[in-house]
Structures are given as C-alpha cells and as structure tokens.
Amino acid sequence: MSGARRAARKHRDQIGQVLSIHHDRPGPRTVTAFAVAWIVMSALTVIVPGETVLLAVVPSLAFLVILGGILVMLSGERLIIGERGILLGSVAPFLSPYVLHYDQLVPGTVVPISGGIRRYARQTGLSTMTTVRTSWWSERGISLVGPDPASARGRRRPGSGGTGFPWLIGTRAPAEQAAREIAQAAAAAGFVDLARATAAAPPRVLSGDPRDAPQQLPGVAVMRRG
C-alpha cells in the first residue's frame, strides 16, 4: 500500500472516501541529478579503493541509501482530496499530512497556480512556513487559506484554532484539475460558497511581485520586507 493510501486510510473518519490523489514527484532532471551524484560519489571510492573489495563497495551502497532516502523524503508531498476535506503534506516514512476540512477553507482563496509557483516565496516572503509544501522542481499547484497548523494536526478543538493561514501545495497534474475536484467535493459536502468560488477561480501565473499578491493569491498576507 502506498504512503498516500495509508495516510488516507488513517484519516478516513475525517476526510471520508478518497476521490483523487495529486503528487508533486520530481521530474526526470532531478532524478538524473541524484543518479549522477551517486555515480560520482561511488567513482571516488573506486579511484581510492579500500583495503578490500568489500570496503570499496560498502560506501557506494551507503551513498545509494542516503541519496535514495533523501529523494523519497522530498518526493512525499501529496494533495489528497476526500469527501469531507483534504490531506495536504508529506506521506513519506515517519511523516503525516495535515487535515483540512472544507468548513475550514476560506471561500475565494482556493486558486489554481498554473505557472511561476517557485516565485511564491519572493512574492509573499513566506518561504519558511511549514504550510508551504513545494520543492525546487514544483511548477504548478494550489494556493488556499485555511486553519493554522496546530488545528490541522488535531491539536486544538474544531473551531478553536486560528484561521487565515496560507497553504501551498505543488501538483504534477494541471492545477485546474485539482481545483475542479475540490470544488466538486465541496459542493457534494454542502459547502456551496466554497464550491462556487473555487470553480470560478481562473488559473494564474505568479509574477513574483508582492503588489500582484491580492489578485493572484487572494487572502494571502504578504510579509513586509524591512
């Protein structure tokens, strides 16, 4: 069973049946870069071998495990759309995604980003927040405003946590598809305002200019730069 399916099964009582799963796995260039790094590091052990063949091979295997583990951890980000809410975050080993119910999402803030998603940090100043779930290879995704991380982890009673927190998740598939699926699920769950606003949100390409944030990233507060 995949990490996404395990996470969905664990939180089924909160999000209901899974309707779709979106990932943001690295592309061929990133995978190739990791493979080249492993080859180079392994080659160094051949150029300067150990006293035995075993001592020459072990470092190469160790490099493979380390680099492979890093790639797996970085590749774990998922957007899981369910009947009553979404899971957003990493499903890599030892990690768990956040739970965001539809009644916690601010209508009008769920928008598809079809390009320029790596400009998000420059545009908002929010690069270090745990709610920003993108990687250097991310190209598109979903921006939304919802509960604070503690509430999304279930550490606060429903309705008692803070709201208005920005969330960002990358998707490999077109962001419009994910937004449409969220709108359909929200409508079926009875959250009409959220569904209508999400369905009507056009895809946007981030410019990287903080002045464009109100139009491109509705509801996301821009951090002022000193």
N, C-alpha and C positions, 0 to 999 in steps of 0.2 A: 504494500500500500504506500502511495506517495505521501510526502510530507504534507501536501495540501489537503489530501483526502483525510489524513489522520487529524489534522487541525480542524477540518470541517466536522468530522465525526465528534470530536471532543466538545465542540461548541454548538452542536446541533440544537440543543434546547434553547439557545439564544438566537441563532440566525435561521433556524428551520432548515428545510431542504436546500441543498446547493443547486443553484441554477446555472452558474458558469464560474470558471476559474481563469484568471488572467495572470500571466507571469511576465517577468522582465529579465529573462535569461540573457547572458552576454552573447554578443554576436560572434561570427567567425574570427574577426580580427582580434578580439580579446582572448578567445580560446587559443588562437595561434600564438599570441604573445606569451601566454603562460607555457605553452609547449616549447617554444624557443628558449624561454628562461630555464626550463628543466633540462633541455639538451645542453645548453651552455654550462650550467652548473654541474651536470653529470660529466661533461667532457673534461672539466677541470680535475675531476677525480681520476680520470684515465691518464691525463698528462702527468699528474703527480700521484701515481698509484700508491696504495698502502703496501704493507709487507706481504699481504696475501691477496688472492682474488676476492675473497670474502670482504676484506676491508676496503677494497676498491668498489665493490657493488653496493654495499650497505648504504654509503652516503647517497648514491643515486636513488635508491629506493626511498630513503628518508626525504630527499628533495621532492620526489613524486608525491609522497603522502602529504607533506607540508603544503606544497603548491596546490594539490588537488583539494585539500581541506579548505584552503583559503577561497578557492574558486567556488566550492559548494556553498560555503557560508555567504559569499557575496551574491550567489545566484538564487537565494531563497526567498526573495521578495514576491509576494502574491497579493492579488486582489480577488477575494472570493465573495461572490455575490449570492446571497441567500434570500429566502422568502421574507424574513423579518429584519435583516440587517446585513452588514458586510464584515468580513475579516480583512484586515489590512496590515501588512508587515511580513516579517520573515517566518518561514516554516522550516528553516534549516535546523539541524540537530541542536537540541538544548534551548531552542528559541520558540517563541509563541507569538502569533499575530494579535493585533488589537481587535476588539469587538466594538463596532459602531452600529447602533440600532438606527433605523430610519427616523425615529422620532427625535434623535439627537443631531441629525444633519440639518443645517440651516438652508431652507429653500432658497434657490437662486445662486448658491455658491458651488454647486456640483457642476463643474465645467470640464469639457474635454480639451486637452492641450495636444495639438497635432504636430507641434514642432517647437524648437527652441527651449525645451524643458530644462536644459542644462544652464539656462540663463536665470533660472528661478532664484538662486542664491544672490546673484548680482542685482536682481530686480527687487527683492524683498529684504535681503540681509538676514534671512532665516536659515542659513546653511547648516547650523549646528543643532537644530531642533530634532528630537527623536521622531517627530511626526513627519519629517521629510524623508521619504523612503525611495530614493533614487540612487543610481550609480553613475559612474562616468560614461557608461555606454547607453544610458537611457536617452530615448529620442522623443517619446510621447507618453502621455499618462492622464491622470485625473487629479484635479485640484478640488478640494472641498473644505468646508468649515464645519467643525463638529465639537465633540466633547474633549475635555482635557485628557491627557494620557492616563492619569490615575483612574478616572471614570471608565475609560475604555479597557482598563485592566480589571475592572470589577472591584476596585479597592474603595469605592465610595458607593453609597446607596444611589439608585437611579434618581435623577433629578436634583441631587445634592452637589454635584460637581460643577466645575466651571465650564462655560461654553465659549464658542468663538475662537477655538484653536484651529490653526491652519494644518491641513493634511495634504500630502502629495505622494502619489504612488505611480511608478512607471509601469507601462504596459508595452508588450511587444506588438500586440494587435492594435488596429486603429482605435484611438481613444474614443471616437464617436460610438463605436460598438459597445464599449464598456458603459458609457454614459446612457446609451439607449437601454441597456439591460437593467441598469439601476433604476431608471425611470419606470420601466415596466414592472419591476418588482415592487417599487414603492407604491405604484398605482394599485396593484393587486392587494397590497397590505393596507390600503385605505389612506395613504398619505398623499392626497390629491395635489396639494400645493407643491410639495417636493417633486412629485412626478411631472407636473406640468412645466415647472421651471427648468428641471433637468432636461426634459425632452426638447425644450425650446432653446437650450443653450447652444450657440454655434461653436464649432471648434475654433481655437485661437492659437496663434504662434506668438510665443513670448518674445518681447523685444529686448528685454534686459534693462529697460528704462523704468525706474521707480514711478515716474509720472504716469506710466501706462497701466500701473497695477489696478486701479479701481475698475477699469474696463476689462482688462484681461484676466484678473484674479479677484473677482468680486468677494468682498468680505474678508480678504486677507490684509491685515495691518502691516504696513511697511515699517521696518526698523529704521529710525533716523540715524544717519551717519554723522558722527561728530566732526 
